[in-house]
């Protein structure tokens, strides 16, 4: 179905204002790890071209970007904690802005989803509790079993919070329009939120209020550092990725989302469902309940096509829709959807390797 401009209904192609960010449309590029950073986990000119190509999306959320050396858990993921990394991001933000786009960096700490081979000085990864995740990690040379992480000391938690605030300040120095705090997909902040990974008996464990404490402290610190209207949040209530689960996700996440309104964030990015599984296999969860609790801008994410995305925005179920694989394979997705044009197929083999192949070589529409 092609898009008609006559209607006054808010739809995917309508402009939006998310905090300080004026978006040309409500099509958001979801955060996608691509493992193409250079030496020292510094962004490259190829990355600038990749994001520039996709700048017609209303908002780009970058690949997950570690806030500190201990936050890394995969090879060749760009960081935002060294001067070289901050400098490396500047051509990326310049390229997107030059093409008329908006870009926010997703701030990341993997917690236990790492390995001493990927940690500074070969130290143990940190987590809320010393619980080893099932599975293996690619260290750059080979696959290795995850190790049992070290539980963060109470005295170390303020330093983690400050690492997020410092990364947000670095993001402003690098020219980003905003940041998204990654609190999903089984990484550090999600590990604190969920009962399967957080078995602490101090102020950061036990009750849902205590499990949410670190996330809320991080959000407050980042809002204070760069302004609440430049800060977004990613949650994934039932994604089992990275061996994570919760005894009562509805209760946990209704509490978390209920705490967000006073912060007046730019947006909440809600990753629905359970990874790449089809909708009929999703773990039951009432996302509409979160929509009623949250008064700010809501991005829904995962499993949308054009029809379902349009329906979500026109009905008011979402303020924007994030696309991952579709925008990866179709840099001009906005125009393709507008015209009802066919879409490029995704090359799964080049998701995490291949340099420009499967990265900057997807074709645009002719003319």
C-alpha positions in Angstrom: 0.0 0.0 0.0 1.4 3.4 -1.0 1.2 6.4 1.3 -1.1 9.3 0.6 -0.3 12.7 2.0 -3.9 14.0 2.1 -4.9 12.5 5.5 -4.6 14.5 8.8 -4.1 11.2 10.7 -0.8 10.7 12.5 1.0 7.9 10.7 4.5 6.5 10.2 5.4 9.4 7.9 4.2 12.2 10.2 6.9 14.3 12.0 7.3 13.9 15.7 9.0 15.7 18.6 10.8 13.4 21.1 12.2 15.7 23.8 14.7 18.0 22.0 14.7 15.7 18.9 12.6 16.8 15.9 12.0 13.7 13.8 11.0 13.9 10.1 9.0 10.6 10.5 8.2 7.9 13.0 10.4 5.2 11.5 13.2 4.5 13.9 16.4 2.5 13.2 16.7 -0.1 15.9 20.1 -0.7 17.5 22.0 -3.4 15.6 25.4 -4.8 16.6 27.5 -5.1 13.4 31.1 -5.7 14.7 32.8 -3.4 12.3 34.7 -1.0 14.6 38.4 -0.5 14.1 41.5 -0.9 16.3 40.8 0.2 19.8 37.1 -0.2 19.2 37.1 3.2 17.4 34.3 4.0 14.8 35.5 4.0 11.2 34.7 5.9 8.0 32.8 2.8 6.8 30.5 3.1 9.8 29.9 6.8 9.0 28.8 5.8 5.5 26.6 3.0 6.8 24.7 5.4 9.1 24.6 8.2 6.6 22.9 5.9 4.1 20.1 5.3 6.7 19.6 8.9 7.7 16.2 9.2 6.2 14.8 7.3 9.2 13.3 9.7 11.7 15.8 8.6 14.3 18.8 6.3 14.2 19.7 4.4 17.4 23.3 3.3 17.0 24.7 -0.2 17.7 25.1 -0.9 21.4 28.2 1.1 22.5 30.1 0.2 25.7 30.5 2.9 28.3 33.7 1.6 29.8 36.4 -0.9 29.1 34.7 -3.4 31.4 31.4 -3.0 29.4 32.7 -4.8 26.4 31.6 -8.4 25.6 32.1 -8.8 21.9 34.9 -8.1 19.5 35.0 -4.9 17.4 32.1 -3.1 19.1 32.7 0.7 19.1 33.0 2.2 22.6 32.5 5.8 23.8 35.0 5.8 26.7 38.3 6.8 25.2 39.2 10.1 23.5 39.9 8.2 20.2 36.5 6.7 20.3 34.8 10.0 20.9 36.8 11.5 18.0 35.8 8.5 15.8 32.1 9.1 16.4 32.3 12.7 15.2 32.4 11.9 11.4 29.4 9.5 12.0 27.2 12.2 13.6 28.4 14.7 11.0 27.4 12.4 8.2 24.0 11.7 9.6 23.3 15.4 10.3 24.6 16.3 6.8 22.0 13.9 5.4 19.2 15.5 7.5 19.0 12.8 10.1 19.0 12.4 13.9 21.1 10.0 15.8 21.3 8.8 19.4 23.9 6.5 20.8 22.9 3.4 22.7 24.9 3.2 25.9 25.8 -0.4 26.9 27.4 -2.4 29.7 27.3 -6.1 29.0 27.8 -7.2 32.6 28.3 -11.0 32.8 27.9 -11.5 29.0 31.7 -11.2 28.5 34.9 -13.2 29.1 38.3 -12.4 30.7 39.7 -12.5 27.1 37.6 -9.4 26.3 38.2 -7.6 29.7 41.0 -5.2 30.5 43.8 -7.1 32.2 41.9 -10.4 31.8 39.7 -9.6 34.9 36.4 -11.3 35.5 33.2 -9.7 34.1 31.0 -8.1 36.7 27.3 -8.8 37.4 24.7 -8.3 40.2 25.4 -11.8 41.4 28.0 -14.5 40.7 25.8 -16.6 38.5 27.3 -18.0 35.3 25.2 -17.6 32.1 24.7 -20.7 30.0 26.3 -20.6 26.5 29.4 -19.4 24.8 31.1 -16.2 23.8 33.1 -15.4 20.7 36.4 -13.9 22.0 37.7 -12.8 18.6 39.7 -16.0 18.0 37.4 -18.8 19.2 34.2 -19.7 21.1 34.6 -20.1 24.9 32.2 -21.0 27.7 31.0 -18.0 29.7 32.7 -17.8 33.1 31.2 -17.1 36.6 31.2 -13.3 36.9 32.2 -11.4 40.0 29.3 -9.8 42.0 29.7 -6.0 42.0 30.5 -4.6 45.5 28.1 -2.1 46.9 31.0 0.4 47.0 31.5 0.0 43.2 27.9 0.8 42.2 28.3 4.6 42.2 31.3 4.2 39.8 29.1 2.3 37.4 26.4 5.0 37.6 29.1 7.7 36.9 30.4 5.6 33.9 27.0 6.0 32.3 26.9 9.8 33.0 30.4 10.2 31.6 29.5 8.3 28.5 26.5 10.5 28.0 28.7 13.6 28.3 31.1 12.0 25.7 28.1 11.4 23.4 27.3 15.2 23.5 31.0 15.9 22.7 30.8 13.5 19.8 27.8 15.4 18.4 25.0 12.9 19.1 21.4 14.3 19.4 20.7 12.0 22.4 21.4 8.7 24.1 19.5 5.5 24.7 20.2 3.6 27.9 20.3 -0.1 27.1 18.5 -1.9 29.9 17.4 -4.9 27.9 18.6 -8.2 26.3 20.2 -9.7 29.4 23.0 -7.1 29.8 24.0 -5.4 33.0 21.0 -3.2 33.8 18.6 -6.0 32.8 20.6 -8.4 35.0 19.9 -6.2 38.0 16.2 -6.0 37.0 15.5 -9.7 36.8 15.1 -12.4 39.4 17.1 -15.0 37.6 20.3 -13.0 37.6 19.9 -10.8 40.7 20.2 -12.6 44.0 21.6 -9.8 46.0 20.4 -9.2 49.6 21.4 -5.5 49.8 19.6 -2.3 48.6 20.0 -3.5 45.0 18.4 -6.9 45.3 15.3 -8.7 46.5 12.2 -6.6 45.9 11.3 -5.2 42.5 12.0 -1.7 43.9 15.5 -2.7 44.9 16.2 -4.5 41.6 15.1 -1.4 39.7 17.3 0.9 41.8 20.4 0.8 39.7 18.5 1.5 36.5 16.7 4.5 38.0 19.9 5.9 39.5 21.6 5.6 36.0 18.7 7.4 34.4 18.7 10.2 36.9 22.5 10.6 36.6 22.3 10.7 32.7 19.4 13.1 32.7 21.3 15.4 35.1 24.4 15.1 32.9 22.9 16.0 29.5 19.2 16.9 30.1 16.2 14.5 30.4 14.9 15.5 27.0 17.9 13.9 25.2 17.6 10.5 27.1 15.7 7.4 26.0 15.5 3.9 27.5 15.4 0.4 26.0 13.5 -2.3 27.9 12.9 -5.9 26.8 10.5 -7.4 29.4 10.4 -11.0 28.3 13.3 -11.4 25.9 15.2 -14.5 27.2 18.4 -13.6 25.4 21.6 -14.2 27.3 20.0 -16.7 29.6 17.8 -14.3 31.5 14.2 -14.5 32.9 12.0 -13.1 35.7 9.6 -14.7 38.1 7.0 -12.0 37.4 7.9 -9.9 34.4 4.6 -8.1 34.3 4.9 -6.9 37.9 8.6 -6.0 37.5 8.2 -4.0 34.3 5.0 -2.3 35.3 6.9 -1.0 38.4 9.8 0.2 36.3 7.7 1.9 33.7 5.6 3.5 36.4 8.7 5.2 37.8 9.6 6.8 34.4 7.0 9.5 34.1 8.6 12.0 36.5 11.9 11.7 34.6 10.2 13.1 31.4 12.5 11.1 29.1 12.6 11.7 25.3 11.3 8.2 24.7 10.8 4.6 25.9 11.9 1.9 23.3 10.0 -1.3 24.1 11.5 -4.5 22.6 8.5 -6.8 22.3 8.5 -10.6 22.1 11.2 -13.1 22.4 14.0 -12.3 20.0 13.5 -13.5 16.4 10.7 -16.0 17.4 7.4 -15.6 15.5 4.6 -13.8 17.4 2.7 -17.0 18.2 5.7 -18.2 20.2 6.1 -15.0 22.2 6.0 -15.3 26.0 2.7 -13.7 27.1 3.0 -10.1 28.2 0.6 -7.2 28.3 2.5 -4.4 26.4 -0.7 -2.3 26.1 -0.7 -2.1 29.9 2.8 -0.4 29.8 1.4 2.0 27.1 -1.4 3.1 29.6 1.2 3.5 32.4 3.7 5.5 30.4 2.7 9.1 29.4 5.8 9.8 27.2 6.7 8.9 23.6 6.7 5.1 23.1 8.6 3.3 20.4 7.5 -0.3 19.8 10.1 -2.6 18.4 10.3 -6.1 16.9 8.3 -8.1 14.4 6.6 -5.2 12.6 5.9 -4.9 8.8 4.5 -1.8 7.1 0.8 -2.6 7.8 1.2 -3.5 11.5 3.5 -0.5 12.0 1.0 1.9 10.4 -1.8 0.4 12.4 0.2 0.8 15.7 0.9 4.5 15.0 -2.5 5.5 13.6 -4.3 3.8 16.5 -2.0 5.5 19.1 -0.6 2.2 20.4 2.9 3.6 19.6 4.4 7.0 18.7 7.0 5.4 16.5 8.1 1.9 15.3 11.7 0.7 15.3 12.9 -1.5 12.5 16.1 -3.6 12.6 16.6 -6.1 9.8 14.4 -4.1 7.4 16.5 -1.0 7.7 19.7 -3.0 7.7 18.8 -4.4 4.2 17.0 -1.3 3.0 18.9 1.9 3.7 16.1 3.8 1.9 13.3 1.9 3.8 11.3 5.1 4.4 11.0 5.8 0.7 10.3 2.1 -0.2 7.5 2.1 2.3 6.2 5.4 1.1 6.1 4.1 -2.5 5.0 0.5 -1.7 8.2 -0.6 -3.4 9.7 -4.1 -3.0 12.2 -4.7 -0.2 15.8 -6.1 -0.4 16.3 -9.4 1.3 18.7 -9.6 4.3 22.0 -11.4 3.9 22.3 -13.2 7.3 25.9 -14.3 6.6 27.3 -10.8 6.7 25.5 -9.5 9.8 28.6 -9.6 12.0 31.4 -9.7 9.4 32.2 -8.8 5.9 33.3 -5.1 6.2 31.4 -3.2 3.4 29.7 -6.5 2.1 26.2 -6.8 3.6 26.9 -3.4 5.3 27.1 -0.5 2.9 26.4 -2.3 -0.4 22.6 -2.9 -0.2 21.0 -1.3 -3.2 18.9 1.8 -3.1 15.8 2.3 -5.3 16.6 3.5 -8.8 15.6 7.2 -9.5 
